[in-house]
Amino acid sequence: LNIGTKLFILYFLVSSTLVWAFAHRTSIESAKEVMVEVATMFSKIASQNIIDNEIDLTTFGGIIFDYFQSPHG
């Protein structure tokens, strides 16, 4: 292999590694944000379905089931 090919391979490896690291970090951060948002939403729903200091699991379970059955976009 000549020097140009070696430099191209090195450039490709370095740039691919940087792109992968950035994409991986971004996807992990996005997943964390989604989990926090869903947990916050579920806690608000649960707090609105409290009867006699207990969560009404029938209503809460139905809301959760409907949430996961509907398409999200």
C-alpha positions, 0 to 999 in steps of 0.5 A, a space after each residue: 500500500 502506498 502512503 496515500 492509501 494508508 493515510 486514507 485508511 487512517 482518516 476513515 478509521 478515525 472519522 468513523 470512530 468519532 462519528 460512532 462515538 457521537 451517535 452512541 452518546 447522543 442516542 443514550 442521552 435521548 433514551 435517558 430524556 425519554 425515560 425521564 419524560 415518561 416517568 414524569 408523565 406517569 407520576 402526574 397521571 398517578 397523582 391525579 388518580 389517587 382515591 383514599 391515599 391510594 392510586 386507583 390501579 384500574 384507571 391508571 392501568 387502563 391509561 397506561 395500556 392505552 398509552 402504549 397501544 396508541 402510535 406515538 409520533 
